């Protein structure tokens, strides 16, 4: 007496019993079909695509924010360098004026 494979299977996602024709094939499985029925597999794929695209969009937003931050940091760095050059120039002028004042006092 040989056992026949069942003609139906219960979907692991929606929990409905459906004919094997409602499942995609999978040679590695014992019964030769996927664990999710075709509509559930389609929904899972759609949700995964949405999640992946949301992650890509989030990464793009982070990249844009990082680019803006970097540009602002470069602008501030250049501004600080300009202020430093100006302070060095003023300091040099004050030192020179002080030396001139010392020379006139002697």
ZAVEX-194517 format. One record per residue (C-alpha): chain; residue number from 1; x negated, y, z; residue in three letters. Coordinates in steps of 0.25 Angstrom, whole numbers, plus 5000, padded with zeros to 4 digits. Layout:
BEGIN
+-------+-----+------+------+------+------+
| kette |  nr |   xx |   yy |   zz | rest |
+-------+-----+------+------+------+------+
|     A | NUM |    X |    Y |    Z |  ALA |
...
+-------+-----+------+------+------+------+
// end
This chain:
BEGIN
+-------+-----+------+------+------+------+
| kette |  nr |   xx |   yy |   zz | rest |
+-------+-----+------+------+------+------+
|     A |   1 | 5000 | 5000 | 5000 |  UNK |
|     A |   2 | 4994 | 5013 | 4996 |  UNK |
|     A |   3 | 4997 | 5027 | 5002 |  UNK |
|     A |   4 | 5002 | 5038 | 4992 |  UNK |
|     A |   5 | 4997 | 5052 | 4994 |  UNK |
|     A |   6 | 5008 | 5061 | 4999 |  UNK |
|     A |   7 | 5014 | 5070 | 4988 |  UNK |
|     A |   8 | 5016 | 5081 | 4998 |  UNK |
|     A |   9 | 5007 | 5089 | 5008 |  UNK |
|     A |  10 | 5009 | 5099 | 5019 |  UNK |
|     A |  11 | 5003 | 5113 | 5016 |  UNK |
|     A |  12 | 4993 | 5117 | 5027 |  UNK |
|     A |  13 | 4997 | 5132 | 5026 |  UNK |
|     A |  14 | 5012 | 5132 | 5024 |  UNK |
|     A |  15 | 5015 | 5118 | 5030 |  UNK |
|     A |  16 | 5025 | 5114 | 5019 |  UNK |
|     A |  17 | 5024 | 5100 | 5013 |  UNK |
|     A |  18 | 5023 | 5102 | 4998 |  UNK |
|     A |  19 | 5020 | 5092 | 4986 |  UNK |
|     A |  20 | 5005 | 5090 | 4983 |  UNK |
|     A |  21 | 5007 | 5098 | 4970 |  UNK |
|     A |  22 | 5009 | 5111 | 4978 |  UNK |
|     A |  23 | 4994 | 5110 | 4983 |  UNK |
|     A |  24 | 4981 | 5113 | 4975 |  UNK |
|     A |  25 | 4972 | 5101 | 4973 |  UNK |
|     A |  26 | 4960 | 5098 | 4982 |  UNK |
|     A |  27 | 4952 | 5086 | 4979 |  UNK |
|     A |  28 | 4945 | 5086 | 4992 |  UNK |
|     A |  29 | 4958 | 5085 | 5000 |  UNK |
|     A |  30 | 4963 | 5071 | 5004 |  UNK |
|     A |  31 | 4976 | 5073 | 4997 |  UNK |
|     A |  32 | 4970 | 5081 | 4985 |  UNK |
|     A |  33 | 4977 | 5095 | 4988 |  UNK |
|     A |  34 | 4974 | 5107 | 4996 |  UNK |
|     A |  35 | 4980 | 5110 | 5010 |  UNK |
|     A |  36 | 4988 | 5122 | 5006 |  UNK |
|     A |  37 | 4999 | 5122 | 4996 |  UNK |
|     A |  38 | 4997 | 5130 | 4983 |  UNK |
|     A |  39 | 5006 | 5142 | 4988 |  UNK |
|     A |  40 | 4998 | 5142 | 5001 |  UNK |
|     A |  41 | 4985 | 5141 | 4994 |  UNK |
|     A |  42 | 4989 | 5153 | 4985 |  UNK |
|     A |  43 | 4992 | 5161 | 4998 |  UNK |
|     A |  44 | 4980 | 5158 | 5005 |  UNK |
|     A |  45 | 4971 | 5161 | 4993 |  UNK |
|     A |  46 | 4979 | 5174 | 4991 |  UNK |
|     A |  47 | 4976 | 5178 | 5006 |  UNK |
|     A |  48 | 4962 | 5174 | 5005 |  UNK |
|     A |  49 | 4960 | 5183 | 4993 |  UNK |
|     A |  50 | 4967 | 5195 | 5000 |  UNK |
|     A |  51 | 4958 | 5193 | 5012 |  UNK |
|     A |  52 | 4946 | 5192 | 5003 |  UNK |
|     A |  53 | 4950 | 5205 | 4996 |  UNK |
|     A |  54 | 4953 | 5212 | 5009 |  UNK |
|     A |  55 | 4939 | 5208 | 5014 |  UNK |
|     A |  56 | 4933 | 5213 | 5001 |  UNK |
|     A |  57 | 4940 | 5226 | 5002 |  UNK |
|     A |  58 | 4936 | 5228 | 5017 |  UNK |
|     A |  59 | 4922 | 5225 | 5013 |  UNK |
|     A |  60 | 4923 | 5236 | 5002 |  UNK |
|     A |  61 | 4929 | 5246 | 5012 |  UNK |
|     A |  62 | 4917 | 5243 | 5021 |  UNK |
|     A |  63 | 4907 | 5245 | 5010 |  UNK |
|     A |  64 | 4913 | 5258 | 5006 |  UNK |
|     A |  65 | 4913 | 5263 | 5021 |  UNK |
|     A |  66 | 4899 | 5258 | 5022 |  UNK |
|     A |  67 | 4895 | 5266 | 5009 |  UNK |
|     A |  68 | 4902 | 5278 | 5015 |  UNK |
|     A |  69 | 4895 | 5277 | 5028 |  UNK |
|     A |  70 | 4881 | 5275 | 5021 |  UNK |
|     A |  71 | 4883 | 5287 | 5013 |  UNK |
|     A |  72 | 4887 | 5295 | 5025 |  UNK |
|     A |  73 | 4875 | 5290 | 5033 |  UNK |
|     A |  74 | 4866 | 5294 | 5021 |  UNK |
|     A |  75 | 4872 | 5308 | 5020 |  UNK |
|     A |  76 | 4870 | 5310 | 5035 |  UNK |
|     A |  77 | 4856 | 5305 | 5035 |  UNK |
|     A |  78 | 4853 | 5315 | 5024 |  UNK |
|     A |  79 | 4859 | 5326 | 5032 |  UNK |
|     A |  80 | 4851 | 5322 | 5044 |  UNK |
|     A |  81 | 4838 | 5322 | 5036 |  UNK |
|     A |  82 | 4842 | 5336 | 5030 |  UNK |
|     A |  83 | 4844 | 5341 | 5045 |  UNK |
|     A |  84 | 4831 | 5335 | 5049 |  UNK |
|     A |  85 | 4823 | 5342 | 5038 |  UNK |
|     A |  86 | 4830 | 5355 | 5041 |  UNK |
|     A |  87 | 4826 | 5353 | 5056 |  UNK |
|     A |  88 | 4812 | 5350 | 5052 |  UNK |
|     A |  89 | 4811 | 5362 | 5043 |  UNK |
|     A |  90 | 4817 | 5371 | 5055 |  UNK |
|     A |  91 | 4808 | 5365 | 5065 |  UNK |
|     A |  92 | 4796 | 5368 | 5055 |  UNK |
|     A |  93 | 4800 | 5382 | 5054 |  UNK |
|     A |  94 | 4802 | 5384 | 5069 |  UNK |
|     A |  95 | 4788 | 5378 | 5071 |  UNK |
|     A |  96 | 4782 | 5387 | 5061 |  UNK |
|     A |  97 | 4789 | 5399 | 5067 |  UNK |
|     A |  98 | 4784 | 5395 | 5081 |  UNK |
|     A |  99 | 4770 | 5395 | 5076 |  UNK |
|     A | 100 | 4771 | 5408 | 5069 |  UNK |
|     A | 101 | 4777 | 5414 | 5083 |  UNK |
|     A | 102 | 4765 | 5408 | 5090 |  UNK |
|     A | 103 | 4755 | 5414 | 5080 |  UNK |
|     A | 104 | 4762 | 5428 | 5082 |  UNK |
|     A | 105 | 4762 | 5427 | 5097 |  UNK |
|     A | 106 | 4747 | 5425 | 5098 |  UNK |
+-------+-----+------+------+------+------+
// end
